Amino acid sequence: MQKVEKLILQTETYINENTNFLENRGIDKNNIAKEELIWILFSDILIENFYAEKFDWQCELEDFEYLLMNLNQFKTKFQNLKFSNLR
């Protein structure tokens, strides 16, 4: 929660402290809107704390299935989802 607070309350400081992280992802903080940077960094905080997951566009169905099955512990609506129809 401290990272989220810092991102929201001290946005410029948080962005500057995470410049290397952004550059490693190919993001030039000077060529993207501040609002977009906030969303990117916020989503990374969620991923880092296991509240979200990231996939690239080539994600295999099995990887996506695995993620959804792990969501069962959170009592999601995915519990009875059948993947056999997706293949």
Backbone bond lengths (Angstrom), bond angles and torsions (degrees), N, CA, C in turn:
res aa  C-N    CA-C-N  psi(-1)  N-CA   C-N-CA  omega(-1)  CA-C   N-CA-C  phi
1 M - - - 1.436 - - 1.530 111.22 -
2 Q 1.316 117.25 -29.14 1.467 120.68 -179.76 1.526 111.43 -63.35
3 K 1.329 116.19 -37.45 1.463 119.05 179.37 1.526 110.72 -66.39
4 V 1.317 116.63 -40.41 1.466 120.12 178.92 1.520 109.78 -63.57
5 E 1.320 116.41 -45.21 1.468 120.15 178.52 1.524 111.12 -58.97
6 K 1.325 115.82 -44.72 1.465 119.10 -179.30 1.524 110.70 -65.98
7 L 1.327 116.70 -40.72 1.460 120.23 178.32 1.522 110.93 -59.45
8 I 1.322 117.17 -41.74 1.462 121.29 -177.68 1.531 111.88 -78.57
9 L 1.323 116.69 -44.78 1.465 120.28 -173.24 1.529 113.93 -86.82
10 Q 1.325 116.44 -28.21 1.471 121.23 -179.37 1.530 108.81 -130.06
11 T 1.309 114.86 57.69 1.463 121.42 -171.39 1.523 112.92 -55.05
12 E 1.309 117.49 -50.50 1.471 120.42 -177.46 1.522 111.18 -60.60
13 T 1.319 116.83 -43.10 1.466 120.99 178.88 1.520 110.37 -61.82
14 Y 1.326 116.67 -46.42 1.467 120.74 -179.05 1.528 110.58 -62.34
15 I 1.316 116.90 -44.31 1.466 120.39 178.93 1.527 110.27 -61.27
16 N 1.324 117.40 -45.84 1.465 120.85 179.90 1.518 112.11 -64.05
17 E 1.323 117.59 -36.24 1.464 120.90 178.77 1.526 111.89 -70.65
18 N 1.318 117.26 -19.24 1.462 121.32 -177.31 1.526 112.75 -113.09
19 T 1.321 116.73 22.38 1.463 121.16 179.80 1.523 111.36 -59.43
20 N 1.331 117.98 -43.72 1.470 120.62 179.75 1.516 111.30 -61.11
21 F 1.319 116.63 -41.69 1.459 121.36 178.48 1.529 110.02 -60.12
22 L 1.320 116.04 -45.84 1.465 120.41 179.62 1.523 110.89 -64.13
23 E 1.319 116.78 -44.81 1.466 120.68 -179.75 1.522 111.54 -62.88
24 N 1.334 117.69 -37.58 1.463 121.09 177.82 1.523 111.78 -63.69
25 R 1.310 116.72 -23.98 1.467 121.36 177.13 1.521 111.52 -94.20
26 G 1.327 116.96 4.67 1.452 120.82 178.73 1.515 113.84 78.59
27 I 1.325 116.53 23.62 1.462 121.32 -178.11 1.521 108.93 -106.78
28 D 1.320 115.94 120.06 1.459 121.79 175.86 1.519 107.59 -92.51
29 K 1.313 116.69 110.35 1.470 120.87 -175.05 1.523 112.96 -60.94
30 N 1.319 116.96 -18.42 1.461 120.46 -179.79 1.527 112.97 -86.33
31 N 1.328 116.73 -11.43 1.464 120.31 -177.40 1.522 112.61 -115.99
32 I 1.307 116.80 23.48 1.457 120.89 179.72 1.527 108.02 -140.82
33 A 1.301 116.08 145.38 1.466 120.55 -178.61 1.528 110.77 -63.25
34 K 1.308 115.35 144.15 1.466 121.40 -179.33 1.528 110.98 -56.29
35 E 1.332 116.96 -40.09 1.462 120.77 179.96 1.525 111.29 -61.64
36 E 1.325 116.63 -38.17 1.462 120.38 178.20 1.521 110.97 -68.53
37 L 1.324 116.93 -40.07 1.469 120.25 176.58 1.520 110.90 -59.96
38 I 1.320 116.15 -41.94 1.466 120.03 179.19 1.522 110.05 -59.99
39 W 1.328 117.60 -45.81 1.463 120.36 179.93 1.522 111.68 -64.52
40 I 1.319 117.33 -41.30 1.466 120.72 178.55 1.524 110.07 -61.47
41 L 1.324 116.48 -48.95 1.468 120.31 -178.60 1.527 111.35 -67.37
42 F 1.329 117.42 -37.14 1.464 120.48 177.50 1.527 110.42 -63.93
43 S 1.317 116.92 -44.29 1.464 119.02 179.23 1.522 110.81 -63.56
44 D 1.324 117.54 -35.51 1.462 119.84 177.68 1.528 111.90 -67.43
45 I 1.313 117.35 -34.22 1.471 120.28 174.86 1.525 109.35 -63.76
46 L 1.326 116.95 -43.71 1.468 120.68 178.40 1.522 111.08 -61.61
47 I 1.326 117.01 -44.05 1.463 121.27 179.38 1.523 110.52 -63.84
48 E 1.311 116.58 -44.66 1.467 122.19 -179.52 1.528 111.75 -58.95
49 N 1.325 116.69 -31.55 1.464 121.55 -177.99 1.526 112.80 -102.82
50 F 1.331 116.44 15.57 1.464 123.96 174.28 1.527 114.34 64.25
51 Y 1.327 116.82 27.66 1.462 120.87 173.07 1.519 110.97 -94.17
52 A 1.316 117.06 -9.07 1.461 122.39 179.82 1.525 107.87 -150.45
53 E 1.298 115.26 167.64 1.459 121.75 179.44 1.523 107.68 -134.37
54 K 1.306 115.89 151.27 1.462 118.84 177.26 1.521 109.17 -116.53
55 F 1.298 114.02 145.01 1.455 122.18 176.83 1.514 107.86 -134.68
56 D 1.310 116.23 149.54 1.452 117.25 170.74 1.527 108.00 -92.16
57 W 1.285 116.78 173.86 1.456 121.35 -174.14 1.522 113.04 -67.71
58 Q 1.323 117.96 -12.55 1.459 121.64 -179.87 1.526 112.12 -100.73
59 C 1.297 117.52 19.20 1.461 122.13 -177.93 1.530 110.60 -56.41
60 E 1.306 115.86 133.96 1.460 121.11 176.52 1.521 109.73 -77.99
61 L 1.315 116.80 149.09 1.458 121.33 179.81 1.529 111.06 -57.41
62 E 1.325 116.84 -37.68 1.462 120.23 -179.45 1.527 111.54 -61.74
63 D 1.318 116.71 -37.29 1.464 120.20 178.05 1.522 110.69 -65.72
64 F 1.323 115.79 -41.28 1.457 120.58 179.33 1.526 110.33 -66.94
65 E 1.326 117.29 -41.46 1.467 121.55 176.36 1.522 110.53 -58.08
66 Y 1.321 116.12 -46.14 1.466 121.17 -179.19 1.523 110.75 -57.96
67 L 1.319 116.49 -45.09 1.459 119.97 178.60 1.519 110.88 -61.21
68 L 1.317 117.32 -47.53 1.461 119.96 -178.19 1.523 111.78 -63.95
69 M 1.317 117.51 -37.98 1.465 119.84 178.24 1.531 110.70 -64.55
70 N 1.321 117.17 -35.33 1.463 120.23 177.82 1.520 112.18 -70.25
71 L 1.320 116.99 -20.16 1.460 120.19 177.36 1.529 112.06 -71.98
72 N 1.321 117.03 -14.56 1.466 120.06 -179.83 1.518 112.52 -55.42
73 Q 1.300 117.30 -32.44 1.460 119.79 -179.70 1.520 112.24 -63.56
74 F 1.323 116.82 -17.26 1.460 121.01 -179.77 1.525 112.24 -98.30
75 K 1.338 116.71 10.81 1.470 122.74 177.53 1.526 111.53 58.68
76 T 1.319 115.22 47.91 1.461 119.81 179.99 1.519 111.00 -81.52
77 K 1.302 116.19 172.68 1.458 122.11 176.88 1.525 111.35 -78.55
78 F 1.323 118.26 0.09 1.454 121.77 -178.27 1.524 112.66 -84.94
79 Q 1.303 118.39 -1.59 1.461 121.07 -171.94 1.525 113.10 -57.21
80 N 1.308 118.24 -37.34 1.460 120.87 -177.09 1.525 113.00 -104.20
81 L 1.290 116.85 15.71 1.456 121.32 -178.82 1.521 109.75 -70.95
82 K 1.316 116.28 130.71 1.465 122.03 179.17 1.523 108.58 -104.39
83 F 1.315 116.23 127.56 1.451 120.53 -177.48 1.522 112.69 -93.59
84 S 1.315 117.81 -10.53 1.462 119.60 -177.31 1.522 111.93 -60.69
85 N 1.311 117.93 -27.43 1.464 121.10 179.28 1.520 112.47 -75.12
86 L 1.308 117.96 -14.93 1.457 121.63 -177.27 1.521 112.58 -85.49
87 R 1.282 117.24 -16.27 1.475 120.77 -175.43 1.497 111.41 -86.09
